[in-house]
Amino acid sequence: MAWGGGWGGGGGAGFGGGHVASSSANLPFGGIPTELQAGASKILAQEPPHEPSHLSFSQLPSERERRRLTLPSMLWDYKRWVVLGSLLVIVISLLLQSGPRLTEYAINRGMVPGHHSLKVIATTAVVFLVVALLGTFAQRSQAIVTGKLASRVMHDLRIRVFTHYQRLSLDFFTDEKAGVLMSRMTSDIENLQQLIQDGVSQFALQGLTMIVITAVLFTTNVALATWTIVLVVPILFAFTIWFHHASERGYLLSRDRIANVLADLSESLYGIRVVTANNRQRRNIVNHRHVVGAYRDANLYTGRVNAIYGPVTIMIGILGQALLLGIGGRMVLHHQLSIGALIAFFLYLNRFFQPIQLLVQQYNALQQGRSSIIRLRELLETPPSVDEIVGATTLPAIAGRITFENVSFGYDPTRLVLRDVNLEIAPGESVAFVGPTGAGKSTMAKLANRFYDPTSGRVLLDGIDIKTVTLHSLRSQLGVVPQEPFLFAGTMKQNLRFGRPDATDDELEEAIDVVGLRELVERLPNGIDTVVHERGQTLSAGERQLLALARAFLARPRVLILDEATSSLDLQSETVIERALDRLLEGRSAILIAHRLTTAQRADRIVVIDQGGIVEVGTPDELLRHEGAYATMYAAWLASGGRDATRESA
């Protein structure tokens, strides 16, 4: 077999040379360096035991997952922690506001003429110290409680969002940028974590502080407290309403634009080879500068709003205190208020305005968190376009009869790709779909696997409408090998077992032998335990395709769908792949989407698709004798040297 020479120039060129270390084979290093192994083992030995995960997946969301995403709903499952945190906030607020009262008591009972008492002052100072220590302990406890609460809520939310991604249909991921989806899982959830851990508790603490202080102001002096409420609070309230609406617009815009930044970054990194090959570095930098600039502009807008609100509230507070000082001083002169009460009132009045400033800062966090909740709620309320019906049944073991019954479909319902298609594939029969690009070949395969639902008509498996069965039972009996197989970061063994994690070693070895992977495995430095890295970048295109075929074989599907599995390969690699296909297709129904007629010729029947429908159906020989569309394609293939190329590769 001409494996090594024909495929050595691809991504797997570094595999030559037998059982050698990764570095000598020119492979990226994927393990722990030898000099760090002892330290890593020591750390792992100290790792606490973790309870096994009991997570399960269902296409239909649970009652809990259908709950609308709001801040209260996220905290609902941890009511005990919320109650404990709330009690600590109340305790902290009361302890913090005891200082001015103690100051008033010390002045009136130990410092004014006729009431000098060192004992009262000393006792008050000791009580002040005890209250401060208790406040410190309560704040420490509250930080621990809110930290644990935030970590648990965010853990649940991350799993909920990721699970929802698993439920969504392919059209959602086609329409949405990967970077935007990443931002939902990263920056949006991080905003919420900050909000729950610090923002909510501080917002509650400062809000409660204002309520307590207002009550204390009225118990200190009703007249001064009334002036405070009448003169200061309405202006602050009106200005806060403006800030709420202005900042909400800014933070929602900021969330959208950071998502665009991550999307542009993600696309540039994934396509770095194409960028480099086409000298697009400068244009990409210019484009990214525009995207980042739009995000900067959104942040500048929110910064301007904050810059207006913060100083204005400070100015209102200062003017209010100046006015109240004049009123309070007049009351002292007329013996309507004691000097100690006036000092206590102003100490509380300062504390009344201080929470407002802190609330401005926490309100920023609240608005950022609120905008993140809105975006996450929009995501979680996006339903999958292909979903299970209520009461969907489990698909029994099938023979493999596939029926397209009056099927029409369009990715845009107003522009149909397929129109009134009727086709039946017998159990164990292999059928090749051929036709020009965009004719609907891959669309037919996607409908058979229920990646999409027909706009009209039905797709049946053994006479059962696939809409009526669970997606898990359907896809457990269908295998798909795409044109560009995706390999995950990890070992070859993990990638082979991707569809069947419970596959035995003997089954794994059988799959390797059936598709012709044995020679590759023996040349790898660590055999099937060799790390292939993300997207299989250390393997050539042919090696990745063989691994995908072995993965499909190991899954034991009754129906196999191959989407142009050889279109991107050289002829020598294609020959190796097609030998593997011959073994893989034995006894299975198969849909082969073929651009190369060498693959189509191996099928039992050929279906020619063009202009939204089936043009011809028959065996390769029948279609050649018919001298129709397929015969024309075959003649063009021969004229381009197709048969000679096939003979050379054989």
C-alpha positions in Angstrom: 0.0 0.0 0.0 1.4 3.4 -1.0 0.2 5.0 2.2 3.4 6.6 3.5 4.5 8.2 0.3 1.1 9.4 -0.8 0.0 11.0 2.4 3.3 12.1 3.8 3.0 15.6 2.5 -0.2 16.3 4.4 -0.8 17.4 8.0 0.5 14.1 9.2 4.0 14.3 7.7 5.5 14.3 11.1 4.3 10.7 11.8 7.1 9.1 9.8 10.0 7.4 11.4 8.5 4.7 13.6 8.0 4.8 17.4 9.8 8.0 18.3 9.1 10.8 20.8 6.7 13.5 19.8 9.5 16.1 19.6 11.5 14.0 17.2 8.4 13.4 15.1 7.8 17.1 14.8 4.6 16.9 16.7 3.4 19.6 19.1 4.0 18.5 22.7 0.7 17.4 24.3 1.7 16.2 27.8 3.3 17.2 31.0 7.1 18.0 30.8 9.2 15.5 32.6 10.7 18.1 35.0 7.2 19.1 36.1 5.7 15.6 36.4 6.6 15.2 40.1 5.0 18.5 41.1 1.9 17.8 39.0 1.5 14.4 40.7 1.9 16.0 44.1 -0.8 18.5 43.3 -3.1 15.7 42.0 -2.6 13.7 45.2 -3.9 16.6 47.2 -7.0 17.0 45.0 -10.1 16.4 47.2 -12.4 13.6 46.0 -15.2 14.7 43.7 -18.7 13.2 43.7 -19.7 11.5 40.5 -21.8 13.7 38.1 -25.5 12.7 37.9 -26.3 15.0 35.0 -28.6 13.6 32.3 -29.7 15.1 28.9 -33.1 15.2 27.4 -34.1 17.0 24.2 -37.2 18.3 26.1 -36.2 20.8 28.8 -37.2 20.1 32.4 -39.7 22.2 34.4 -36.7 23.9 36.1 -35.0 24.7 32.7 -38.3 26.2 31.3 -38.3 28.7 34.2 -37.9 32.2 32.9 -34.4 33.5 33.5 -34.5 36.3 36.1 -32.3 37.1 39.1 -34.9 35.9 41.6 -35.4 32.6 39.6 -31.7 32.0 39.6 -31.5 32.5 43.4 -34.7 30.5 44.1 -32.9 27.1 44.3 -30.6 28.5 47.0 -33.2 30.1 49.4 -31.3 29.0 52.5 -28.2 30.9 51.3 -30.2 33.9 50.3 -32.0 34.1 53.7 -28.7 33.7 55.5 -27.1 36.4 53.4 -30.1 38.7 53.9 -30.0 38.3 57.7 -26.3 39.2 57.6 -27.0 42.3 55.5 -29.5 43.4 58.1 -27.1 42.8 61.0 -24.3 44.7 59.2 -26.6 47.6 58.4 -27.8 47.9 62.0 -24.2 47.6 63.4 -22.9 50.2 61.0 -25.5 52.7 62.0 -25.0 52.4 65.7 -21.9 54.7 65.6 -23.7 58.1 65.4 -26.0 57.1 68.2 -23.1 56.2 70.4 -21.4 59.5 69.5 -24.6 61.4 70.4 -24.8 59.5 73.7 -21.1 60.2 74.6 -21.4 64.0 73.8 -24.7 64.6 75.6 -23.8 62.4 78.7 -20.1 62.9 79.0 -18.9 66.0 77.2 -21.4 68.9 77.5 -21.2 71.3 80.5 -22.7 69.8 83.5 -22.4 66.2 82.2 -18.6 65.6 82.2 -18.0 61.8 82.7 -14.9 60.0 81.7 -16.6 56.7 82.6 -19.4 57.3 80.0 -16.8 58.2 77.3 -14.7 55.1 78.1 -17.7 52.8 78.2 -19.0 54.2 74.9 -15.6 53.7 73.3 -15.5 50.1 74.4 -19.0 49.5 73.1 -18.0 51.2 69.8 -15.0 48.8 69.5 -17.2 45.8 70.2 -19.7 46.9 67.6 -16.9 47.4 65.0 -15.5 43.9 65.7 -19.0 42.4 65.3 -19.5 44.3 62.1 -16.2 43.0 60.7 -17.1 39.4 61.6 -20.5 39.8 60.0 -19.1 41.3 56.8 -16.6 38.5 56.6 -19.4 35.9 57.0 -21.5 37.7 54.4 -18.7 37.7 51.9 -18.3 33.9 52.4 -22.0 33.3 52.0 -22.4 35.4 48.8 -19.3 33.9 47.3 -20.6 30.4 47.8 -24.0 31.5 46.5 -22.5 33.1 43.4 -20.4 30.1 42.6 -23.3 27.7 42.8 -25.7 29.8 40.8 -23.1 30.4 38.1 -22.3 26.7 38.0 -25.9 25.9 37.3 -26.3 28.7 34.8 -23.2 27.6 32.8 -24.6 24.1 32.6 -28.0 25.3 31.6 -26.7 27.5 28.8 -24.4 24.8 27.5 -27.2 22.2 27.6 -29.4 24.6 25.7 -26.7 24.9 23.0 -26.8 21.1 22.7 -30.6 21.2 22.1 -30.5 24.0 19.5 -30.7 23.0 15.8 -28.1 23.5 13.1 -29.7 26.5 11.6 -29.2 28.4 14.8 -25.4 27.8 14.7 -25.4 28.6 11.0 -27.0 32.0 11.5 -25.1 33.0 14.7 -21.4 33.8 15.1 -19.4 31.5 17.3 -17.8 34.4 19.1 -21.2 35.8 20.1 -22.2 32.4 21.6 -18.9 32.3 23.4 -19.5 35.8 24.9 -22.8 34.5 26.4 -20.9 31.7 28.2 -18.0 34.0 29.3 -18.4 37.7 29.7 -22.2 37.7 30.2 -22.0 35.0 32.9 -19.0 36.6 34.5 -21.0 39.9 34.8 -23.7 38.0 36.6 -21.2 36.3 38.9 -19.9 39.7 39.9 -23.4 41.0 40.4 -24.5 38.1 42.7 -21.3 38.0 44.6 -20.9 41.7 45.3 -23.5 43.7 43.6 -26.8 42.4 45.0 -25.5 42.2 48.6 -24.0 45.7 48.4 -27.1 47.0 46.7 -29.3 45.5 49.4 -26.9 46.7 52.1 -26.8 50.3 50.9 -30.6 50.4 50.2 -31.3 49.0 53.7 -28.9 51.5 55.1 -30.8 54.4 53.5 -34.1 53.0 55.0 -32.6 52.6 58.5 -31.0 56.1 58.3 -34.2 57.7 57.2 -36.0 56.1 60.2 -33.2 57.2 62.5 -33.3 60.8 61.1 -37.0 61.0 61.9 -36.4 59.7 65.5 -33.6 62.3 65.9 -35.6 65.3 64.6 -38.8 65.2 62.6 -38.4 68.7 61.2 -34.9 68.3 59.8 -35.8 64.8 58.5 -38.9 66.2 56.7 -36.8 69.0 55.1 -34.4 66.3 53.9 -37.1 64.2 52.3 -38.8 67.2 50.7 -35.8 69.0 49.4 -33.3 66.3 48.5 -35.0 63.0 47.8 -37.3 64.0 44.9 -34.4 65.5 42.9 -32.2 62.4 43.5 -35.1 60.1 42.6 -35.9 61.9 39.3 -32.2 62.0 38.3 -31.9 58.2 39.2 -34.8 57.4 36.8 -32.9 59.2 34.0 -29.7 57.3 34.8 -31.6 54.0 34.8 -32.8 54.4 31.2 -29.7 56.0 29.9 -27.3 53.4 31.4 -29.5 50.5 30.3 -29.2 51.5 26.7 -25.5 51.8 27.1 -24.9 48.5 28.7 -27.1 46.6 26.3 -25.1 48.2 23.4 -21.9 47.3 25.2 -22.9 43.6 25.6 -23.7 43.4 21.9 -20.4 45.0 20.8 -18.2 42.9 23.1 -19.9 39.9 21.5 -18.9 41.2 18.1 -15.3 41.7 19.3 -15.2 38.0 20.5 -16.8 36.9 17.2 -14.2 38.7 15.1 -11.4 37.4 17.2 -12.7 33.8 17.1 -13.0 33.9 13.3 -9.6 35.4 12.8 -7.9 32.7 15.0 -9.8 29.8 13.4 -8.9 31.1 9.9 -5.3 32.1 10.7 -3.9 29.8 8.0 -6.1 31.4 5.3 -5.3 34.9 6.7 -1.6 34.2 6.5 -1.8 32.7 3.0 -3.7 35.7 1.6 -1.7 38.4 3.3 -4.8 39.6 5.1 -3.1 40.6 8.4 -3.2 44.4 7.9 -6.9 44.4 6.7 -7.8 42.1 9.6 -6.2 44.5 12.0 -8.0 47.5 10.5 -11.3 45.6 10.6 -10.7 44.5 14.2 -9.9 48.1 15.1 -13.3 49.2 13.8 -15.0 46.4 15.9 -13.1 47.3 19.0 -13.7 51.0 18.4 -17.4 50.4 18.3 -17.1 48.6 21.7 -15.0 51.6 23.0 -17.7 54.0 21.8 -20.3 52.1 23.8 -18.2 52.2 26.9 -17.5 55.9 26.4 -21.3 56.5 26.3 -21.8 54.6 29.6 -18.8 56.5 31.0 -20.3 59.8 30.1 -23.6 58.8 31.7 -21.8 57.8 34.9 -19.7 61.0 34.8 -22.9 63.0 34.8 -24.8 61.1 37.5 -22.0 60.7 40.0 -20.9 64.3 40.4 -24.4 65.7 40.2 -25.5 63.4 43.1 -22.5 64.6 45.1 -23.4 68.3 44.4 -27.0 67.7 45.4 -25.8 66.1 48.6 -23.5 69.0 49.5 -26.1 71.7 48.7 -28.7 69.8 50.8 -26.3 69.5 53.7 -25.5 73.2 53.5 -29.2 74.1 53.6 -29.9 71.7 56.4 -26.9 73.0 58.4 -28.5 76.4 58.3 -31.9 75.1 59.4 -30.3 72.9 62.1 -28.1 75.7 63.4 -31.0 78.0 63.8 -32.9 75.3 65.8 -29.9 74.9 68.1 -29.7 78.7 68.7 -33.4 78.7 69.6 -32.9 75.7 72.0 -35.1 73.5 69.8 -32.3 70.9 69.2 -29.3 69.8 71.3 -25.8 70.1 69.9 -25.3 66.3 70.3 -28.5 65.7 68.3 -27.4 68.1 65.6 -24.0 66.3 65.3 -25.7 62.9 65.3 -28.1 64.1 62.6 -25.3 65.3 60.4 -23.3 62.2 60.9 -26.4 60.2 59.8 -27.0 62.7 57.0 -23.5 62.1 55.7 -24.2 58.4 55.8 -27.5 59.0 54.0 -25.7 60.4 51.0 -22.7 58.0 51.2 -24.9 55.0 50.2 -26.2 57.0 47.2 -22.6 57.3 45.9 -22.0 53.6 46.5 -25.3 52.7 44.9 -24.2 54.5 41.8 -21.2 52.2 41.6 -23.3 49.1 42.4 -26.0 50.3 40.0 -23.4 50.1 37.2 -22.8 46.4 38.2 -26.6 45.9 38.4 -27.2 47.3 34.9 -24.3 45.3 33.4 -25.8 42.2 35.1 -29.3 43.1 34.0 -28.2 43.5 30.4 -26.4 40.1 30.6 -29.6 38.5 32.0 -31.6 40.0 29.0 -29.2 38.6 26.5 -29.0 35.2 28.2 -32.8 35.1 28.5 -33.1 35.8 24.8 -30.8 32.8 24.1 -32.5 30.4 26.5 -35.9 31.3 25.1 -34.8 30.6 21.5 -36.5 27.2 20.7 -34.8 24.6 18.5 -36.3 24.6 15.0 -36.0 20.8 15.0 -37.5 19.5 18.2 -39.1 16.4 19.7 -42.9 16.3 19.8 -44.5 15.7 23.2 -44.8 11.9 23.6 -42.2 11.0 21.0 -41.5 7.3 20.9 -38.2 5.4 20.7 -37.3 4.2 17.3 -37.0 0.4 17.2 -34.2 -1.4 15.5 -34.6 -0.6 11.8 -33.8 -2.6 8.7 -32.8 0.7 6.9 -35.6 1.5 4.5 -35.5 5.3 3.8 -38.5 7.0 2.2 -38.8 10.6 1.0 -42.5 11.2 0.5 -43.5 14.4 -1.4 -40.7 16.3 0.3 -40.2 20.0 -0.2 -37.7 22.1 1.7 -36.1 25.5 1.8 -33.6 27.0 4.3 -35.7 30.1 3.6 -39.3 28.9 3.4 -39.9 31.4 0.5 -37.1 29.9 -1.6 -37.4 26.1 -1.9 -34.3 24.0 -2.5 -36.2 20.8 -3.0 -39.7 20.5 -4.5 -42.0 17.5 -4.2 -39.2 14.8 -4.0 -40.2 11.1 -3.8 -37.6 8.4 -3.3 -37.3 5.1 -1.6 -34.0 3.4 -0.6 -34.3 -0.3 0.2 -32.7 -1.9 3.3 -29.0 -2.5 2.7 -29.0 -0.5 -0.6 -26.4 2.2 -1.3 -27.6 5.2 -3.2 -25.3 7.9 -4.6 -26.7 11.5 -4.9 -25.0 13.3 -7.8 -25.6 16.7 -9.4 -24.3 20.2 -9.7 -23.3 22.2 -6.7 -26.3 23.7 -4.8 -28.7 21.2 -6.4 -29.8 19.9 -3.0 -27.7 16.7 -2.5 -26.5 17.5 1.0 -29.9 18.9 1.9 -31.4 15.5 1.2 -28.9 13.9 3.6 -29.6 16.5 6.3 -33.4 15.8 6.0 -32.7 12.1 6.4 -30.8 12.6 9.6 -33.3 15.2 10.7 -30.9 18.1 11.0 -33.7 19.9 9.3 -37.4 19.2 8.9 -39.2 19.3 5.5 -41.2 22.4 4.7 -43.8 19.9 3.5 -43.9 16.1 3.1 -42.4 13.4 5.2 -39.2 11.4 5.7 -39.8 7.8 6.8 -37.5 5.1 8.3 -39.0 1.7 7.9 -42.4 3.4 7.4 -42.1 5.5 10.6 -42.2 9.3 10.3 -38.9 10.4 11.9 -40.7 13.5 13.4 -42.5 11.1 15.8 -39.5 9.5 17.4 -36.9 10.8 19.8 -33.8 12.4 18.3 -31.5 10.2 20.4 -33.0 6.9 19.2 -33.0 8.2 15.6 -29.4 9.3 15.5 -28.3 6.3 17.4 -29.0 4.3 14.2 -27.7 6.8 11.7 -24.0 7.5 11.1 -22.7 10.6 9.4 -19.3 11.1 7.9 -19.0 14.8 6.8 -16.8 16.1 4.0 -14.4 17.7 6.5 -14.4 15.4 9.6 -14.1 17.2 13.0 -11.6 15.8 15.5 -11.6 17.0 19.0 -8.5 17.8 21.1 -7.5 14.5 22.8 -6.1 11.1 21.8 -7.0 9.1 18.8 -8.7 6.6 21.1 -11.0 9.2 22.5 -11.9 10.4 19.0 -12.7 6.9 17.8 -14.9 6.3 20.8 -16.7 9.6 20.4 -20.0 8.0 19.3 -19.6 5.0 21.6 -17.7 5.7 24.7 -18.5 2.2 26.0 -16.8 0.4 23.0 -14.4 -2.3 24.1 -10.8 -2.5 23.1 -11.5 -5.4 20.8 -14.2 -3.4 19.0 -11.8 -0.6 18.7 -9.1 -2.8 17.2 -11.7 -4.2 14.7 -12.7 -0.8 13.5 -9.0 0.1 13.0 -8.5 -3.0 10.9 -11.7 -2.7 8.9 -11.0 0.9 7.6 -7.3 0.4 7.2 -6.0 2.5 10.0 -3.5 -0.1 11.3 -0.5 1.2 9.5 -1.0 4.7 10.7 -1.5 3.6 14.3 1.7 1.6 14.2 3.6 4.6 13.0 2.3 6.9 15.7 4.7 7.5 18.7 2.0 6.4 21.2 -0.3 4.3 19.0 -4.0 5.1 19.5 -3.1 7.1 22.7 -1.3 9.7 20.6 -2.8 13.2 21.0 -4.2 14.5 17.7 -4.8 18.0 19.0 -7.8 20.3 18.2 -9.4 19.6 14.8 -6.8 17.0 14.1 -4.2 19.4 12.9 -1.4 16.9 13.3 -3.1 14.5 10.8 -3.4 14.8 7.1 -6.8 15.1 5.4 -6.8 11.4 4.4 -5.9 10.3 7.9 -8.6 12.4 9.4 -11.1 10.9 7.0 -10.1 7.4 7.8 -10.4 8.1 11.5 -13.9 9.5 10.9 -14.9 6.3 9.0 -13.6 4.2 11.9 -15.6 6.3 14.3 -18.7 5.7 12.2 -18.0 2.0 12.0 -17.5 1.7 15.7 -20.9 3.4 16.3 -22.6 0.5 14.4 -25.2 2.6 12.5 -27.9 0.9 10.4 -27.9 3.8 8.0 -24.7 5.6 6.9 -24.6 9.0 5.3 -21.4 10.1 3.6 -21.3 13.7 2.6 -18.6 14.0 -0.2 -16.2 12.0 2.0 -13.6 11.8 -0.8 -14.0 15.2 -2.6 -11.0 16.9 -0.9 -8.5 14.0 -1.2 -5.9 13.2 -3.8 -6.5 10.1 -6.0 -4.2 7.9 -4.0 -5.8 8.8 -0.7 -9.2 8.4 -2.3 -8.4 4.8 -3.3 -7.5 3.9 0.3 -10.7 5.6 1.6 -12.9 3.8 -0.9 -11.5 0.4 0.2 -12.5 1.3 3.7 -15.9 2.3 2.4 -16.4 -1.1 0.8 -16.0 -2.7 4.2 -18.0 0.0 6.0 -21.1 -0.2 3.7 -21.5 -4.0 3.9 -25.1 -4.8 5.0 -26.0 -1.1 5.6 -28.3 1.3 3.8 -26.2 4.2 2.7 -26.5 7.7 1.1 -23.4 8.7 -0.7 -23.1 12.4 -1.7 -20.6 12.3 -4.5 -18.8 14.9 -6.6 -16.4 12.3 -7.9 -18.0 9.6 -10.1 -15.6 7.0 -8.9 -17.6 7.0 -5.6 -20.9 7.1 -7.4 -20.0 4.1 -9.5 -19.7 2.0 -6.4 -23.3 2.6 -5.4 -26.2 0.2 -6.2 -28.2 3.1 -7.6 -27.5 6.7 -8.6 -29.9 9.6 -8.1 -29.3 12.7 -10.2 -30.6 15.8 -8.5 -30.9 19.1 -10.2 -33.1 22.2 -10.1 -34.8 21.2 -6.9 -35.8 17.7 -7.8 -34.8 14.2 -8.9 -33.9 14.1 -12.6 -32.9 10.5 -13.0 -32.7 7.3 -10.9 -31.1 4.0 -11.8 -28.1 1.8 -11.7 -24.9 3.2 -13.2 -25.2 1.0 -16.3 -28.9 1.9 -16.8 -28.2 5.6 -16.6 -25.3 5.4 -19.1 -27.6 3.5 -21.5 -30.3 6.1 -21.0 -28.0 8.8 -22.3 -29.5 11.5 -20.0 -28.1 13.8 -17.4 -25.8 11.2 -15.8 -24.4 10.1 -19.1 -23.5 13.7 -19.9 -21.8 14.0 -16.5 -20.0 10.7 -17.1 -18.8 11.8 -20.6 -17.4 15.0 -19.1 -15.7 13.1 -16.4 -14.0 10.8 -19.0 -13.0 13.8 -21.1 -11.2 15.2 -18.0 -9.2 12.0 -17.6 -11.3 10.5 -14.8 -10.9 6.9 -15.8 -7.2 7.1 -16.4 -6.7 8.8 -13.1 -8.6 6.1 -11.4 -6.5 3.4 -13.1 -3.3 5.1 -12.0 -4.4 5.3 -8.4 -5.4 1.7 -8.5 
